[in-house]
Amino acid sequence: MTKTTTHFGFKEVPVNEKVKLVRGVFDSVAGQYDLMNDLMSLGIHRIWKRVAVQLSQVRMGQCVLDLAGGTGDLTLLFEQKVGLSGQVVLADINSEMLRTGRDRLIDKGLSNRVNFAQVNAECLPFADSTFDCVCIAFGLRNVTNKEAALQSMYRVLKPGGRLIILEFSHPIDGLTEKVYNFYSFNILPKIGKFVAKDEESYRYLAESIRMHPKQSELKTMMEQAGFELCEFYNLTQGIVAVHKGYKI
């Protein structure tokens, strides 16, 4: 039976409305997204992203899809790895986030070395077996149909290609979980209100993390989509996890 509703944070909404609601969140926060990431994570998100890129094993000359790439943090790191002989595609469903990322890369003089695409992760408009690596960072939890997205990512990967998922996850010990929950629901929205002038969007982001599959559940979803040799790495006591799988 086809589901007619899905979660948007802790709320149940019609399936066909979630994309619009998520777009509204990121339209609102795009301008302050990088600053908010630094404030929310005390800068640790930069380390998480470097770990994800290292685990991707991307090499010179390869093709990478930075999915839900937003303001381009990971695109910049991947561009350094693939060099002039490689290619990176910065892709996002949200036009404001994509515009912010493109402007940032223009400022760095890299816009002619990166391609840009506004896409839906559930139905990627790329040919089969196009990319050596697909990476989605802090984006999968916002996707309505995660199973469809994982299948789409599998399709566009070359044989031997890797999927990297960097996402907020679930703390692995009780003390971390207690502190993290207090921070997420009491401090984070207030930072959003003060800096981005948007408390509700950051409340949604905290809620969306709690609705995201746990580490072992996401690993199983990847395997069901066809990925092999799947594994995950907990970072910062499981507040974030990197999942990795191969298309064999």
C-alpha positions in Angstrom: 0.0 0.0 0.0 1.4 3.4 -1.0 2.0 5.8 1.8 0.0 9.0 1.6 1.8 10.8 4.5 5.3 11.2 5.7 7.1 13.0 8.5 8.3 16.6 8.4 10.1 16.8 11.7 7.7 15.4 14.2 4.6 16.3 12.1 2.8 14.0 9.6 2.3 15.8 6.3 1.0 14.7 2.9 3.8 13.1 0.8 3.4 15.5 -2.0 3.9 18.5 0.4 7.2 17.6 2.0 9.5 18.8 -0.8 7.8 22.2 -0.7 8.1 22.4 3.1 11.8 21.4 3.1 12.4 23.9 0.3 10.9 26.6 2.5 13.3 25.7 5.4 16.4 25.9 3.2 15.3 29.0 1.3 15.1 30.6 4.7 18.5 29.6 6.0 20.6 29.6 2.9 22.2 33.0 3.5 23.4 32.1 7.0 23.9 28.3 6.4 27.7 28.2 6.7 27.8 30.5 9.8 25.1 28.5 11.5 27.0 25.2 10.8 30.0 26.7 12.5 28.0 27.9 15.5 25.9 24.7 15.8 28.9 22.3 15.7 31.6 24.6 17.1 33.4 24.2 13.8 33.5 20.4 14.1 31.5 19.9 10.9 34.6 20.7 9.0 36.4 17.7 10.5 33.4 15.5 9.8 33.4 16.5 6.2 37.1 15.9 5.8 36.7 12.4 7.3 33.9 11.7 4.8 36.1 12.8 1.9 39.0 10.7 3.1 36.7 7.6 3.4 35.5 8.2 -0.2 39.0 7.3 -1.5 38.4 9.7 -4.4 41.4 10.0 -6.6 42.8 12.2 -9.4 40.7 12.1 -12.6 37.5 10.6 -11.0 33.9 11.9 -11.3 32.1 12.8 -8.1 28.5 13.8 -7.5 28.1 16.0 -4.4 24.4 15.5 -3.8 22.5 17.9 -1.5 25.8 19.8 -1.8 24.4 23.1 -0.7 27.0 25.8 -0.2 29.8 23.7 -1.6 32.0 22.7 1.4 32.4 19.1 0.1 32.6 20.2 -3.5 35.7 22.2 -2.6 37.3 19.3 -0.9 36.5 16.9 -3.8 37.7 19.3 -6.4 41.1 19.2 -4.8 41.1 15.4 -4.9 40.0 15.0 -8.6 42.2 17.8 -10.0 41.9 19.2 -13.5 41.4 15.8 -15.1 38.4 15.0 -12.9 34.9 16.3 -12.5 32.7 17.3 -9.6 29.0 18.0 -9.9 27.5 20.2 -7.2 23.8 19.2 -7.0 20.9 20.3 -4.8 17.2 20.3 -5.0 17.0 23.8 -3.5 17.7 26.7 -5.9 18.7 29.1 -3.1 21.3 26.7 -1.6 22.6 25.9 -5.1 22.9 29.6 -5.9 24.7 30.2 -2.7 27.2 27.4 -3.5 27.7 28.6 -7.0 28.4 32.2 -5.9 30.9 30.9 -3.4 32.7 28.9 -6.0 32.7 31.9 -8.4 34.3 33.9 -5.6 37.1 31.3 -5.4 37.6 31.2 -9.1 36.4 27.5 -9.4 33.0 27.8 -11.1 34.5 26.7 -14.5 35.9 23.6 -12.9 32.6 22.4 -11.3 29.2 21.6 -12.9 26.0 22.5 -11.2 22.6 20.8 -11.3 19.3 21.3 -9.5 18.1 17.7 -9.0 15.8 15.5 -6.9 17.8 12.7 -5.2 14.9 10.3 -5.8 15.2 10.5 -9.6 18.7 11.7 -10.6 18.8 12.9 -14.2 22.2 11.3 -15.0 23.1 8.3 -17.1 23.7 4.9 -15.6 27.3 4.3 -14.3 28.4 8.0 -14.5 30.1 8.6 -11.2 33.0 7.0 -9.3 31.6 8.5 -6.0 28.3 9.8 -4.9 28.3 11.7 -1.6 25.3 13.1 0.2 26.1 15.1 3.4 23.4 16.2 5.8 20.8 15.8 3.1 19.4 12.3 3.2 17.2 12.9 6.3 15.3 15.6 4.3 14.5 13.2 1.4 10.9 12.0 1.3 11.5 8.6 -0.2 14.9 7.5 1.0 14.7 4.0 -0.6 14.1 5.6 -4.1 17.0 8.0 -3.5 19.4 5.2 -2.6 18.3 3.2 -5.7 18.9 6.3 -7.8 22.3 6.8 -6.4 23.2 3.1 -7.0 22.1 3.4 -10.6 24.3 6.4 -11.4 27.4 4.9 -9.8 30.0 3.0 -11.9 30.8 -0.6 -10.9 33.3 -0.2 -8.1 31.9 3.2 -7.2 31.3 4.3 -3.7 28.4 5.9 -1.9 29.2 8.1 1.1 26.5 9.3 3.4 27.4 11.8 6.1 24.5 12.5 8.3 23.5 13.4 11.8 22.7 10.2 13.6 22.0 8.7 17.0 24.3 9.0 20.0 25.7 5.7 21.2 25.7 6.4 24.9 23.1 7.8 27.3 25.0 10.8 28.6 25.8 12.1 25.1 22.2 11.6 24.1 20.9 13.5 27.1 23.2 16.5 26.5 22.6 16.4 22.7 18.8 16.4 23.2 19.0 19.4 25.5 21.2 21.3 23.1 19.1 20.4 20.1 15.7 21.5 21.5 16.7 24.3 23.8 19.8 25.9 22.5 19.8 25.3 18.7 16.5 27.0 17.9 17.5 30.0 19.9 20.8 30.3 18.0 18.7 30.1 14.8 16.4 32.8 16.0 19.3 35.1 16.9 21.6 34.5 13.9 19.3 33.4 11.0 16.1 35.1 12.3 14.4 31.7 12.0 13.7 29.6 15.1 11.2 27.2 13.5 13.5 26.1 10.7 16.2 25.1 13.2 13.6 23.4 15.4 12.6 21.3 12.3 16.3 20.4 11.7 16.5 19.1 15.2 13.3 17.1 14.8 14.4 15.7 11.4 17.5 14.3 12.9 15.5 12.3 15.5 13.3 10.9 12.7 16.3 9.7 10.6 17.0 6.0 10.6 19.5 4.7 13.2 22.9 3.6 12.0 22.2 -0.1 11.6 18.8 0.7 9.9 20.4 2.9 7.3 23.0 0.2 6.7 20.3 -2.3 6.0 18.5 0.2 3.6 21.7 0.6 1.7 22.1 -3.2 1.3 18.5 -3.5 0.2 19.2 -0.9 -2.5 22.0 -3.1 -3.8 25.1 -1.8 -2.1 27.7 -4.2 -0.8 30.5 -4.1 1.8 28.4 -1.6 3.7 29.7 -0.2 6.9 29.4 2.9 9.1 31.7 5.0 11.3 30.4 6.8 14.3 31.9 10.3 14.8 31.6 12.4 18.0 29.9 9.5 19.9 27.4 8.9 17.1 26.1 12.4 16.9 27.2 12.0 13.3 27.9 8.9 11.2 29.5 8.2 7.9 28.0 5.3 6.0 29.9 3.7 3.1 28.8 1.2 0.5 30.0 -0.1 -2.9 28.4 -0.9 -6.2 30.1 -4.1 -7.1 
